[in-house]
Amino acid sequence: MQLEKQKGEILGIVIVESGWGSILPTVILANMMNGGPAARSGKLSIGDQIMSINNTSLVGLPLATCQGIIK
């Protein structure tokens, strides 16, 4: 899926680690900023697992690394 945002605009999401023992360790969408690009898109829901960003896999990466990739 593709999300549109303005240059310099943040996606407006909060992510957390998928949890110990996850079959596929990655990040989960924990919250969205009202009116932010992620919420406006209507394509994401809290609890969605984020597998990759711009063809970069997030699977098995530390949370801080995933946050950096998303930024």
CHARMM-style PDB file with segment names, atoms N, HN, CA, C and O in Angstrom:
ATOM      1  N   MET     1       0.835  -1.172   0.000  1.00  0.00      PROA
ATOM      2  CA  MET     1       0.000   0.000   0.000  1.00  0.00      PROA
ATOM      3  C   MET     1       0.881   1.236   0.000  1.00  0.00      PROA
ATOM      4  O   MET     1       2.042   1.173   0.405  1.00  0.00      PROA
ATOM      5  N   GLN     2       0.363   2.308  -0.431  1.00  0.00      PROA
ATOM      6  HN  GLN     2      -0.580   2.360  -0.760  1.00  0.00      PROA
ATOM      7  CA  GLN     2       1.118   3.557  -0.494  1.00  0.00      PROA
ATOM      8  C   GLN     2       0.352   4.628   0.270  1.00  0.00      PROA
ATOM      9  O   GLN     2      -0.862   4.768   0.122  1.00  0.00      PROA
ATOM     10  N   LEU     3       1.088   5.389   1.096  1.00  0.00      PROA
ATOM     11  HN  LEU     3       2.074   5.275   1.216  1.00  0.00      PROA
ATOM     12  CA  LEU     3       0.501   6.505   1.830  1.00  0.00      PROA
ATOM     13  C   LEU     3       1.080   7.800   1.287  1.00  0.00      PROA
ATOM     14  O   LEU     3       2.286   7.899   1.058  1.00  0.00      PROA
ATOM     15  N   GLU     4       0.243   8.771   1.086  1.00  0.00      PROA
ATOM     16  HN  GLU     4      -0.736   8.691   1.271  1.00  0.00      PROA
ATOM     17  CA  GLU     4       0.679  10.083   0.609  1.00  0.00      PROA
ATOM     18  C   GLU     4       0.831  11.026   1.790  1.00  0.00      PROA
ATOM     19  O   GLU     4      -0.020  11.061   2.678  1.00  0.00      PROA
ATOM     20  N   LYS     5       1.926  11.797   1.798  1.00  0.00      PROA
ATOM     21  HN  LYS     5       2.617  11.769   1.077  1.00  0.00      PROA
ATOM     22  CA  LYS     5       2.124  12.815   2.817  1.00  0.00      PROA
ATOM     23  C   LYS     5       2.863  13.988   2.197  1.00  0.00      PROA
ATOM     24  O   LYS     5       3.525  13.853   1.168  1.00  0.00      PROA
ATOM     25  N   GLN     6       2.739  15.127   2.835  1.00  0.00      PROA
ATOM     26  HN  GLN     6       2.201  15.237   3.671  1.00  0.00      PROA
ATOM     27  CA  GLN     6       3.432  16.324   2.367  1.00  0.00      PROA
ATOM     28  C   GLN     6       4.895  16.261   2.788  1.00  0.00      PROA
ATOM     29  O   GLN     6       5.231  15.610   3.777  1.00  0.00      PROA
ATOM     30  N   LYS     7       5.752  16.926   2.049  1.00  0.00      PROA
ATOM     31  HN  LYS     7       5.478  17.455   1.245  1.00  0.00      PROA
ATOM     32  CA  LYS     7       7.165  16.982   2.398  1.00  0.00      PROA
ATOM     33  C   LYS     7       7.315  17.566   3.805  1.00  0.00      PROA
ATOM     34  O   LYS     7       6.749  18.614   4.115  1.00  0.00      PROA
ATOM     35  N   GLY     8       8.073  16.886   4.641  1.00  0.00      PROA
ATOM     36  HN  GLY     8       8.533  16.034   4.389  1.00  0.00      PROA
ATOM     37  CA  GLY     8       8.295  17.329   6.004  1.00  0.00      PROA
ATOM     38  C   GLY     8       7.221  16.913   6.989  1.00  0.00      PROA
ATOM     39  O   GLY     8       7.388  17.081   8.197  1.00  0.00      PROA
ATOM     40  N   GLU     9       6.126  16.376   6.491  1.00  0.00      PROA
ATOM     41  HN  GLU     9       5.990  16.240   5.510  1.00  0.00      PROA
ATOM     42  CA  GLU     9       5.027  15.931   7.353  1.00  0.00      PROA
ATOM     43  C   GLU     9       5.371  14.551   7.930  1.00  0.00      PROA
ATOM     44  O   GLU     9       5.908  13.695   7.227  1.00  0.00      PROA
ATOM     45  N   ILE    10       5.058  14.344   9.206  1.00  0.00      PROA
ATOM     46  HN  ILE    10       4.622  15.039   9.777  1.00  0.00      PROA
ATOM     47  CA  ILE    10       5.274  13.026   9.802  1.00  0.00      PROA
ATOM     48  C   ILE    10       4.085  12.123   9.484  1.00  0.00      PROA
ATOM     49  O   ILE    10       2.986  12.614   9.228  1.00  0.00      PROA
ATOM     50  N   LEU    11       4.298  10.807   9.497  1.00  0.00      PROA
ATOM     51  HN  LEU    11       5.191  10.408   9.705  1.00  0.00      PROA
ATOM     52  CA  LEU    11       3.206   9.874   9.212  1.00  0.00      PROA
ATOM     53  C   LEU    11       2.138   9.893  10.292  1.00  0.00      PROA
ATOM     54  O   LEU    11       0.971   9.613  10.020  1.00  0.00      PROA
ATOM     55  N   GLY    12       2.531  10.220  11.510  1.00  0.00      PROA
ATOM     56  HN  GLY    12       3.480  10.447  11.730  1.00  0.00      PROA
ATOM     57  CA  GLY    12       1.562  10.276  12.600  1.00  0.00      PROA
ATOM     58  C   GLY    12       1.231   8.904  13.150  1.00  0.00      PROA
ATOM     59  O   GLY    12       0.071   8.602  13.428  1.00  0.00      PROA
ATOM     60  N   ILE    13       2.266   8.062  13.311  1.00  0.00      PROA
ATOM     61  HN  ILE    13       3.208   8.307  13.085  1.00  0.00      PROA
ATOM     62  CA  ILE    13       2.032   6.728  13.852  1.00  0.00      PROA
ATOM     63  C   ILE    13       2.957   6.465  15.036  1.00  0.00      PROA
ATOM     64  O   ILE    13       4.033   7.052  15.153  1.00  0.00      PROA
ATOM     65  N   VAL    14       2.509   5.569  15.906  1.00  0.00      PROA
ATOM     66  HN  VAL    14       1.635   5.092  15.811  1.00  0.00      PROA
ATOM     67  CA  VAL    14       3.317   5.060  17.006  1.00  0.00      PROA
ATOM     68  C   VAL    14       3.412   3.556  16.803  1.00  0.00      PROA
ATOM     69  O   VAL    14       2.403   2.880  16.602  1.00  0.00      PROA
ATOM     70  N   ILE    15       4.649   3.033  16.859  1.00  0.00      PROA
ATOM     71  HN  ILE    15       5.469   3.582  17.022  1.00  0.00      PROA
ATOM     72  CA  ILE    15       4.841   1.602  16.682  1.00  0.00      PROA
ATOM     73  C   ILE    15       5.441   0.990  17.944  1.00  0.00      PROA
ATOM     74  O   ILE    15       6.131   1.661  18.711  1.00  0.00      PROA
ATOM     75  N   VAL    16       5.164  -0.294  18.140  1.00  0.00      PROA
ATOM     76  HN  VAL    16       4.603  -0.839  17.517  1.00  0.00      PROA
ATOM     77  CA  VAL    16       5.729  -1.063  19.239  1.00  0.00      PROA
ATOM     78  C   VAL    16       6.223  -2.386  18.681  1.00  0.00      PROA
ATOM     79  O   VAL    16       5.830  -2.795  17.588  1.00  0.00      PROA
ATOM     80  N   GLU    17       7.091  -3.056  19.440  1.00  0.00      PROA
ATOM     81  HN  GLU    17       7.410  -2.724  20.327  1.00  0.00      PROA
ATOM     82  CA  GLU    17       7.559  -4.367  19.016  1.00  0.00      PROA
ATOM     83  C   GLU    17       6.405  -5.354  19.044  1.00  0.00      PROA
ATOM     84  O   GLU    17       5.481  -5.226  19.847  1.00  0.00      PROA
ATOM     85  N   SER    18       6.469  -6.339  18.159  1.00  0.00      PROA
ATOM     86  HN  SER    18       7.220  -6.444  17.507  1.00  0.00      PROA
ATOM     87  CA  SER    18       5.371  -7.296  18.043  1.00  0.00      PROA
ATOM     88  C   SER    18       5.251  -8.223  19.241  1.00  0.00      PROA
ATOM     89  O   SER    18       4.217  -8.870  19.408  1.00  0.00      PROA
ATOM     90  N   GLY    19       6.269  -8.306  20.071  1.00  0.00      PROA
ATOM     91  HN  GLY    19       7.109  -7.780  19.935  1.00  0.00      PROA
ATOM     92  CA  GLY    19       6.164  -9.093  21.286  1.00  0.00      PROA
ATOM     93  C   GLY    19       7.008 -10.345  21.268  1.00  0.00      PROA
ATOM     94  O   GLY    19       7.297 -10.905  20.210  1.00  0.00      PROA
ATOM     95  N   TRP    20       7.395 -10.769  22.435  1.00  0.00      PROA
ATOM     96  HN  TRP    20       7.161 -10.313  23.294  1.00  0.00      PROA
ATOM     97  CA  TRP    20       8.222 -11.956  22.603  1.00  0.00      PROA
ATOM     98  C   TRP    20       7.479 -13.180  22.093  1.00  0.00      PROA
ATOM     99  O   TRP    20       6.301 -13.375  22.394  1.00  0.00      PROA
ATOM    100  N   GLY    21       8.170 -13.995  21.326  1.00  0.00      PROA
ATOM    101  HN  GLY    21       9.127 -13.837  21.082  1.00  0.00      PROA
ATOM    102  CA  GLY    21       7.581 -15.234  20.839  1.00  0.00      PROA
ATOM    103  C   GLY    21       6.761 -15.080  19.571  1.00  0.00      PROA
ATOM    104  O   GLY    21       6.131 -16.040  19.127  1.00  0.00      PROA
ATOM    105  N   SER    22       6.755 -13.895  18.979  1.00  0.00      PROA
ATOM    106  HN  SER    22       7.267 -13.115  19.340  1.00  0.00      PROA
ATOM    107  CA  SER    22       6.021 -13.699  17.728  1.00  0.00      PROA
ATOM    108  C   SER    22       6.606 -14.606  16.651  1.00  0.00      PROA
ATOM    109  O   SER    22       7.822 -14.787  16.576  1.00  0.00      PROA
ATOM    110  N   ILE    23       5.753 -15.162  15.837  1.00  0.00      PROA
ATOM    111  HN  ILE    23       4.766 -15.015  15.899  1.00  0.00      PROA
ATOM    112  CA  ILE    23       6.217 -16.014  14.746  1.00  0.00      PROA
ATOM    113  C   ILE    23       7.085 -15.217  13.788  1.00  0.00      PROA
ATOM    114  O   ILE    23       8.101 -15.715  13.305  1.00  0.00      PROA
ATOM    115  N   LEU    24       6.690 -13.985  13.513  1.00  0.00      PROA
ATOM    116  HN  LEU    24       5.864 -13.580  13.906  1.00  0.00      PROA
ATOM    117  CA  LEU    24       7.435 -13.112  12.613  1.00  0.00      PROA
ATOM    118  C   LEU    24       7.688 -11.795  13.340  1.00  0.00      PROA
ATOM    119  O   LEU    24       6.857 -10.890  13.266  1.00  0.00      PROA
ATOM    120  N   PRO    25       8.837 -11.662  14.054  1.00  0.00      PROA
ATOM    121  CA  PRO    25       9.075 -10.461  14.860  1.00  0.00      PROA
ATOM    122  C   PRO    25       9.251  -9.207  14.002  1.00  0.00      PROA
ATOM    123  O   PRO    25      10.170  -9.118  13.188  1.00  0.00      PROA
ATOM    124  N   THR    26       8.373  -8.265  14.195  1.00  0.00      PROA
ATOM    125  HN  THR    26       7.626  -8.337  14.856  1.00  0.00      PROA
ATOM    126  CA  THR    26       8.421  -6.991  13.482  1.00  0.00      PROA
ATOM    127  C   THR    26       7.759  -5.941  14.363  1.00  0.00      PROA
ATOM    128  O   THR    26       7.827  -6.055  15.587  1.00  0.00      PROA
ATOM    129  N   VAL    27       7.130  -4.937  13.800  1.00  0.00      PROA
ATOM    130  HN  VAL    27       7.074  -4.844  12.806  1.00  0.00      PROA
ATOM    131  CA  VAL    27       6.486  -3.901  14.604  1.00  0.00      PROA
ATOM    132  C   VAL    27       4.985  -3.865  14.333  1.00  0.00      PROA
ATOM    133  O   VAL    27       4.504  -4.267  13.273  1.00  0.00      PROA
ATOM    134  N   ILE    28       4.270  -3.365  15.339  1.00  0.00      PROA
ATOM    135  HN  ILE    28       4.661  -3.038  16.199  1.00  0.00      PROA
ATOM    136  CA  ILE    28       2.817  -3.272  15.300  1.00  0.00      PROA
ATOM    137  C   ILE    28       2.425  -1.803  15.418  1.00  0.00      PROA
ATOM    138  O   ILE    28       3.034  -1.050  16.177  1.00  0.00      PROA
ATOM    139  N   LEU    29       1.422  -1.409  14.676  1.00  0.00      PROA
ATOM    140  HN  LEU    29       0.927  -2.022  14.059  1.00  0.00      PROA
ATOM    141  CA  LEU    29       0.895  -0.053  14.758  1.00  0.00      PROA
ATOM    142  C   LEU    29       0.098   0.071  16.056  1.00  0.00      PROA
ATOM    143  O   LEU    29      -0.940  -0.572  16.216  1.00  0.00      PROA
ATOM    144  N   ALA    30       0.588   0.904  16.987  1.00  0.00      PROA
ATOM    145  HN  ALA    30       1.431   1.426  16.857  1.00  0.00      PROA
ATOM    146  CA  ALA    30      -0.031   1.033  18.302  1.00  0.00      PROA
ATOM    147  C   ALA    30      -0.987   2.223  18.390  1.00  0.00      PROA
ATOM    148  O   ALA    30      -1.943   2.191  19.165  1.00  0.00      PROA
ATOM    149  N   ASN    31      -0.739   3.272  17.603  1.00  0.00      PROA
ATOM    150  HN  ASN    31       0.038   3.298  16.973  1.00  0.00      PROA
ATOM    151  CA  ASN    31      -1.581   4.464  17.670  1.00  0.00      PROA
ATOM    152  C   ASN    31      -1.373   5.304  16.423  1.00  0.00      PROA
ATOM    153  O   ASN    31      -0.334   5.218  15.768  1.00  0.00      PROA
ATOM    154  N   MET    32      -2.369   6.117  16.101  1.00  0.00      PROA
ATOM    155  HN  MET    32      -3.213   6.187  16.633  1.00  0.00      PROA
ATOM    156  CA  MET    32      -2.278   7.036  14.963  1.00  0.00      PROA
ATOM    157  C   MET    32      -2.748   8.418  15.394  1.00  0.00      PROA
ATOM    158  O   MET    32      -3.709   8.555  16.152  1.00  0.00      PROA
ATOM    159  N   MET    33      -2.063   9.428  14.904  1.00  0.00      PROA
ATOM    160  HN  MET    33      -1.282   9.317  14.288  1.00  0.00      PROA
ATOM    161  CA  MET    33      -2.424  10.806  15.174  1.00  0.00      PROA
ATOM    162  C   MET    33      -3.670  11.160  14.349  1.00  0.00      PROA
ATOM    163  O   MET    33      -3.703  10.952  13.136  1.00  0.00      PROA
ATOM    164  N   ASN    34      -4.688  11.695  15.026  1.00  0.00      PROA
ATOM    165  HN  ASN    34      -4.662  11.864  16.011  1.00  0.00      PROA
ATOM    166  CA  ASN    34      -5.895  12.122  14.309  1.00  0.00      PROA
ATOM    167  C   ASN    34      -5.525  13.151  13.252  1.00  0.00      PROA
ATOM    168  O   ASN    34      -4.836  14.127  13.547  1.00  0.00      PROA
ATOM    169  N   GLY    35      -5.973  12.942  12.042  1.00  0.00      PROA
ATOM    170  HN  GLY    35      -6.533  12.149  11.802  1.00  0.00      PROA
ATOM    171  CA  GLY    35      -5.702  13.872  10.954  1.00  0.00      PROA
ATOM    172  C   GLY    35      -4.351  13.697  10.299  1.00  0.00      PROA
ATOM    173  O   GLY    35      -4.051  14.381   9.321  1.00  0.00      PROA
ATOM    174  N   GLY    36      -3.521  12.791  10.815  1.00  0.00      PROA
ATOM    175  HN  GLY    36      -3.764  12.236  11.610  1.00  0.00      PROA
ATOM    176  CA  GLY    36      -2.222  12.531  10.208  1.00  0.00      PROA
ATOM    177  C   GLY    36      -2.377  11.718   8.934  1.00  0.00      PROA
ATOM    178  O   GLY    36      -3.444  11.152   8.695  1.00  0.00      PROA
ATOM    179  N   PRO    37      -1.345  11.647   8.116  1.00  0.00      PROA
ATOM    180  CA  PRO    37      -1.427  10.925   6.850  1.00  0.00      PROA
ATOM    181  C   PRO    37      -1.869   9.470   6.992  1.00  0.00      PROA
ATOM    182  O   PRO    37      -2.647   8.983   6.172  1.00  0.00      PROA
ATOM    183  N   ALA    38      -1.389   8.768   8.017  1.00  0.00      PROA
ATOM    184  HN  ALA    38      -0.757   9.164   8.683  1.00  0.00      PROA
ATOM    185  CA  ALA    38      -1.767   7.368   8.199  1.00  0.00      PROA
ATOM    186  C   ALA    38      -3.257   7.243   8.492  1.00  0.00      PROA
ATOM    187  O   ALA    38      -3.932   6.384   7.926  1.00  0.00      PROA
ATOM    188  N   ALA    39      -3.768   8.091   9.368  1.00  0.00      PROA
ATOM    189  HN  ALA    39      -3.219   8.789   9.828  1.00  0.00      PROA
ATOM    190  CA  ALA    39      -5.194   8.057   9.707  1.00  0.00      PROA
ATOM    191  C   ALA    39      -6.054   8.510   8.523  1.00  0.00      PROA
ATOM    192  O   ALA    39      -7.097   7.915   8.252  1.00  0.00      PROA
ATOM    193  N   ARG    40      -5.624   9.552   7.824  1.00  0.00      PROA
ATOM    194  HN  ARG    40      -4.777  10.036   8.044  1.00  0.00      PROA
ATOM    195  CA  ARG    40      -6.382  10.064   6.668  1.00  0.00      PROA
ATOM    196  C   ARG    40      -6.524   9.027   5.572  1.00  0.00      PROA
ATOM    197  O   ARG    40      -7.532   8.993   4.866  1.00  0.00      PROA
ATOM    198  N   SER    41      -5.517   8.185   5.432  1.00  0.00      PROA
ATOM    199  HN  SER    41      -4.698   8.213   6.005  1.00  0.00      PROA
ATOM    200  CA  SER    41      -5.532   7.208   4.345  1.00  0.00      PROA
ATOM    201  C   SER    41      -6.666   6.203   4.485  1.00  0.00      PROA
ATOM    202  O   SER    41      -7.197   5.718   3.486  1.00  0.00      PROA
ATOM    203  N   GLY    42      -7.040   5.887   5.727  1.00  0.00      PROA
ATOM    204  HN  GLY    42      -6.608   6.280   6.538  1.00  0.00      PROA
ATOM    205  CA  GLY    42      -8.068   4.883   5.956  1.00  0.00      PROA
ATOM    206  C   GLY    42      -7.597   3.471   5.644  1.00  0.00      PROA
ATOM    207  O   GLY    42      -8.397   2.536   5.661  1.00  0.00      PROA
ATOM    208  N   LYS    43      -6.308   3.303   5.360  1.00  0.00      PROA
ATOM    209  HN  LYS    43      -5.658   4.062   5.346  1.00  0.00      PROA
ATOM    210  CA  LYS    43      -5.763   2.006   4.959  1.00  0.00      PROA
ATOM    211  C   LYS    43      -5.142   1.240   6.119  1.00  0.00      PROA
ATOM    212  O   LYS    43      -4.889   0.040   6.004  1.00  0.00      PROA
ATOM    213  N   LEU    44      -4.894   1.919   7.232  1.00  0.00      PROA
ATOM    214  HN  LEU    44      -5.100   2.893   7.325  1.00  0.00      PROA
ATOM    215  CA  LEU    44      -4.236   1.287   8.374  1.00  0.00      PROA
ATOM    216  C   LEU    44      -5.169   1.248   9.571  1.00  0.00      PROA
ATOM    217  O   LEU    44      -6.049   2.094   9.727  1.00  0.00      PROA
ATOM    218  N   SER    45      -4.956   0.251  10.407  1.00  0.00      PROA
ATOM    219  HN  SER    45      -4.240  -0.436  10.281  1.00  0.00      PROA
ATOM    220  CA  SER    45      -5.718   0.120  11.647  1.00  0.00      PROA
ATOM    221  C   SER    45      -4.748  -0.181  12.779  1.00  0.00      PROA
ATOM    222  O   SER    45      -3.706  -0.802  12.566  1.00  0.00      PROA
ATOM    223  N   ILE    46      -5.090   0.258  13.968  1.00  0.00      PROA
ATOM    224  HN  ILE    46      -5.936   0.762  14.141  1.00  0.00      PROA
ATOM    225  CA  ILE    46      -4.279  -0.072  15.132  1.00  0.00      PROA
ATOM    226  C   ILE    46      -4.240  -1.589  15.259  1.00  0.00      PROA
ATOM    227  O   ILE    46      -5.262  -2.266  15.151  1.00  0.00      PROA
ATOM    228  N   GLY    47      -3.049  -2.103  15.487  1.00  0.00      PROA
ATOM    229  HN  GLY    47      -2.219  -1.553  15.575  1.00  0.00      PROA
ATOM    230  CA  GLY    47      -2.853  -3.551  15.567  1.00  0.00      PROA
ATOM    231  C   GLY    47      -2.287  -4.149  14.300  1.00  0.00      PROA
ATOM    232  O   GLY    47      -1.888  -5.313  14.293  1.00  0.00      PROA
ATOM    233  N   ASP    48      -2.242  -3.366  13.210  1.00  0.00      PROA
ATOM    234  HN  ASP    48      -2.565  -2.420  13.215  1.00  0.00      PROA
ATOM    235  CA  ASP    48      -1.658  -3.863  11.957  1.00  0.00      PROA
ATOM    236  C   ASP    48      -0.171  -4.114  12.136  1.00  0.00      PROA
ATOM    237  O   ASP    48       0.524  -3.352  12.807  1.00  0.00      PROA
ATOM    238  N   GLN    49       0.303  -5.178  11.533  1.00  0.00      PROA
ATOM    239  HN  GLN    49      -0.262  -5.797  10.988  1.00  0.00      PROA
ATOM    240  CA  GLN    49       1.723  -5.506  11.556  1.00  0.00      PROA
ATOM    241  C   GLN    49       2.371  -4.840  10.345  1.00  0.00      PROA
ATOM    242  O   GLN    49       1.879  -4.971   9.224  1.00  0.00      PROA
ATOM    243  N   ILE    50       3.472  -4.129  10.570  1.00  0.00      PROA
ATOM    244  HN  ILE    50       3.871  -4.023  11.481  1.00  0.00      PROA
ATOM    245  CA  ILE    50       4.176  -3.441   9.489  1.00  0.00      PROA
ATOM    246  C   ILE    50       5.380  -4.292   9.111  1.00  0.00      PROA
ATOM    247  O   ILE    50       6.304  -4.467   9.905  1.00  0.00      PROA
ATOM    248  N   MET    51       5.361  -4.812   7.907  1.00  0.00      PROA
ATOM    249  HN  MET    51       4.611  -4.670   7.262  1.00  0.00      PROA
ATOM    250  CA  MET    51       6.380  -5.754   7.459  1.00  0.00      PROA
ATOM    251  C   MET    51       7.570  -5.070   6.774  1.00  0.00      PROA
ATOM    252  O   MET    51       8.708  -5.524   6.897  1.00  0.00      PROA
ATOM    253  N   SER    52       7.298  -3.975   6.051  1.00  0.00      PROA
ATOM    254  HN  SER    52       6.374  -3.607   5.951  1.00  0.00      PROA
ATOM    255  CA  SER    52       8.375  -3.286   5.340  1.00  0.00      PROA
ATOM    256  C   SER    52       7.971  -1.850   5.052  1.00  0.00      PROA
ATOM    257  O   SER    52       6.792  -1.498   5.051  1.00  0.00      PROA
ATOM    258  N   ILE    53       8.990  -1.030   4.808  1.00  0.00      PROA
ATOM    259  HN  ILE    53       9.948  -1.316   4.809  1.00  0.00      PROA
ATOM    260  CA  ILE    53       8.810   0.371   4.425  1.00  0.00      PROA
ATOM    261  C   ILE    53       9.699   0.604   3.211  1.00  0.00      PROA
ATOM    262  O   ILE    53      10.901   0.342   3.262  1.00  0.00      PROA
ATOM    263  N   ASN    54       9.118   1.091   2.125  1.00  0.00      PROA
ATOM    264  HN  ASN    54       8.141   1.304   2.084  1.00  0.00      PROA
ATOM    265  CA  ASN    54       9.885   1.378   0.900  1.00  0.00      PROA
ATOM    266  C   ASN    54      10.806   0.215   0.518  1.00  0.00      PROA
ATOM    267  O   ASN    54      11.987   0.407   0.229  1.00  0.00      PROA
ATOM    268  N   ASN    55      10.246  -0.976   0.525  1.00  0.00      PROA
ATOM    269  HN  ASN    55       9.286  -1.132   0.761  1.00  0.00      PROA
ATOM    270  CA  ASN    55      10.955  -2.215   0.162  1.00  0.00      PROA
ATOM    271  C   ASN    55      12.086  -2.593   1.116  1.00  0.00      PROA
ATOM    272  O   ASN    55      12.925  -3.427   0.774  1.00  0.00      PROA
ATOM    273  N   THR    56      12.121  -1.991   2.309  1.00  0.00      PROA
ATOM    274  HN  THR    56      11.440  -1.314   2.587  1.00  0.00      PROA
ATOM    275  CA  THR    56      13.078  -2.368   3.346  1.00  0.00      PROA
ATOM    276  C   THR    56      12.340  -3.171   4.399  1.00  0.00      PROA
ATOM    277  O   THR    56      11.431  -2.656   5.051  1.00  0.00      PROA
ATOM    278  N   SER    57      12.723  -4.430   4.571  1.00  0.00      PROA
ATOM    279  HN  SER    57      13.461  -4.848   4.042  1.00  0.00      PROA
ATOM    280  CA  SER    57      12.067  -5.307   5.537  1.00  0.00      PROA
ATOM    281  C   SER    57      12.328  -4.834   6.957  1.00  0.00      PROA
ATOM    282  O   SER    57      13.443  -4.435   7.293  1.00  0.00      PROA
ATOM    283  N   LEU    58      11.288  -4.880   7.793  1.00  0.00      PROA
ATOM    284  HN  LEU    58      10.382  -5.203   7.520  1.00  0.00      PROA
ATOM    285  CA  LEU    58      11.408  -4.552   9.206  1.00  0.00      PROA
ATOM    286  C   LEU    58      11.468  -5.816  10.061  1.00  0.00      PROA
ATOM    287  O   LEU    58      11.611  -5.734  11.281  1.00  0.00      PROA
ATOM    288  N   VAL    59      11.362  -6.962   9.439  1.00  0.00      PROA
ATOM    289  HN  VAL    59      11.246  -7.028   8.448  1.00  0.00      PROA
ATOM    290  CA  VAL    59      11.315  -8.231  10.152  1.00  0.00      PROA
ATOM    291  C   VAL    59      12.621  -8.477  10.888  1.00  0.00      PROA
ATOM    292  O   VAL    59      13.697  -8.469  10.290  1.00  0.00      PROA
ATOM    293  N   GLY    60      12.514  -8.696  12.194  1.00  0.00      PROA
ATOM    294  HN  GLY    60      11.640  -8.703  12.680  1.00  0.00      PROA
ATOM    295  CA  GLY    60      13.665  -9.029  13.016  1.00  0.00      PROA
ATOM    296  C   GLY    60      14.538  -7.860  13.422  1.00  0.00      PROA
ATOM    297  O   GLY    60      15.541  -8.058  14.107  1.00  0.00      PROA
ATOM    298  N   LEU    61      14.188  -6.645  13.020  1.00  0.00      PROA
ATOM    299  HN  LEU    61      13.373  -6.484  12.463  1.00  0.00      PROA
ATOM    300  CA  LEU    61      14.998  -5.474  13.357  1.00  0.00      PROA
ATOM    301  C   LEU    61      14.576  -4.896  14.709  1.00  0.00      PROA
ATOM    302  O   LEU    61      13.411  -5.004  15.090  1.00  0.00      PROA
ATOM    303  N   PRO    62      15.519  -4.281  15.440  1.00  0.00      PROA
ATOM    304  CA  PRO    62      15.164  -3.620  16.702  1.00  0.00      PROA
ATOM    305  C   PRO    62      14.192  -2.464  16.455  1.00  0.00      PROA
ATOM    306  O   PRO    62      14.164  -1.877  15.373  1.00  0.00      PROA
ATOM    307  N   LEU    63      13.400  -2.152  17.476  1.00  0.00      PROA
ATOM    308  HN  LEU    63      13.423  -2.628  18.355  1.00  0.00      PROA
ATOM    309  CA  LEU    63      12.400  -1.090  17.370  1.00  0.00      PROA
ATOM    310  C   LEU    63      13.025   0.237  16.942  1.00  0.00      PROA
ATOM    311  O   LEU    63      12.477   0.918  16.076  1.00  0.00      PROA
ATOM    312  N   ALA    64      14.155   0.614  17.529  1.00  0.00      PROA
ATOM    313  HN  ALA    64      14.600   0.060  18.233  1.00  0.00      PROA
ATOM    314  CA  ALA    64      14.795   1.884  17.182  1.00  0.00      PROA
ATOM    315  C   ALA    64      15.196   1.932  15.717  1.00  0.00      PROA
ATOM    316  O   ALA    64      15.082   2.982  15.085  1.00  0.00      PROA
ATOM    317  N   THR    65      15.657   0.831  15.172  1.00  0.00      PROA
ATOM    318  HN  THR    65      15.750  -0.021  15.685  1.00  0.00      PROA
ATOM    319  CA  THR    65      16.029   0.757  13.763  1.00  0.00      PROA
ATOM    320  C   THR    65      14.784   0.940  12.895  1.00  0.00      PROA
ATOM    321  O   THR    65      14.820   1.669  11.904  1.00  0.00      PROA
ATOM    322  N   CYS    66      13.695   0.286  13.262  1.00  0.00      PROA
ATOM    323  HN  CYS    66      13.666  -0.306  14.067  1.00  0.00      PROA
ATOM    324  CA  CYS    66      12.437   0.411  12.512  1.00  0.00      PROA
ATOM    325  C   CYS    66      11.921   1.848  12.543  1.00  0.00      PROA
ATOM    326  O   CYS    66      11.440   2.364  11.534  1.00  0.00      PROA
ATOM    327  N   GLN    67      12.024   2.490  13.707  1.00  0.00      PROA
ATOM    328  HN  GLN    67      12.414   2.071  14.527  1.00  0.00      PROA
ATOM    329  CA  GLN    67      11.591   3.895  13.815  1.00  0.00      PROA
ATOM    330  C   GLN    67      12.416   4.780  12.884  1.00  0.00      PROA
ATOM    331  O   GLN    67      11.874   5.677  12.238  1.00  0.00      PROA
ATOM    332  N   GLY    68      13.711   4.536  12.813  1.00  0.00      PROA
ATOM    333  HN  GLY    68      14.151   3.807  13.338  1.00  0.00      PROA
ATOM    334  CA  GLY    68      14.579   5.302  11.923  1.00  0.00      PROA
ATOM    335  C   GLY    68      14.216   5.096  10.464  1.00  0.00      PROA
ATOM    336  O   GLY    68      14.230   6.052   9.688  1.00  0.00      PROA
ATOM    337  N   ILE    69      13.895   3.891  10.079  1.00  0.00      PROA
ATOM    338  HN  ILE    69      13.883   3.114  10.709  1.00  0.00      PROA
ATOM    339  CA  ILE    69      13.511   3.594   8.697  1.00  0.00      PROA
ATOM    340  C   ILE    69      12.205   4.288   8.355  1.00  0.00      PROA
ATOM    341  O   ILE    69      12.054   4.818   7.254  1.00  0.00      PROA
ATOM    342  N   ILE    70      11.269   4.289   9.279  1.00  0.00      PROA
ATOM    343  HN  ILE    70      11.393   3.858  10.173  1.00  0.00      PROA
ATOM    344  CA  ILE    70       9.977   4.913   9.032  1.00  0.00      PROA
ATOM    345  C   ILE    70      10.126   6.426   8.892  1.00  0.00      PROA
ATOM    346  O   ILE    70       9.442   7.044   8.076  1.00  0.00      PROA
ATOM    347  N   LYS    71      11.010   7.019   9.677  1.00  0.00      PROA
ATOM    348  HN  LYS    71      11.566   6.517  10.340  1.00  0.00      PROA
ATOM    349  CA  LYS    71      11.226   8.483   9.585  1.00  0.00      PROA
ATOM    350  C   LYS    71      11.804   8.831   8.251  1.00  0.00      PROA
ATOM    351  OT1 LYS    71      12.058  10.003   7.974  1.00  0.00      PROA
TER     352      LYS     71
END
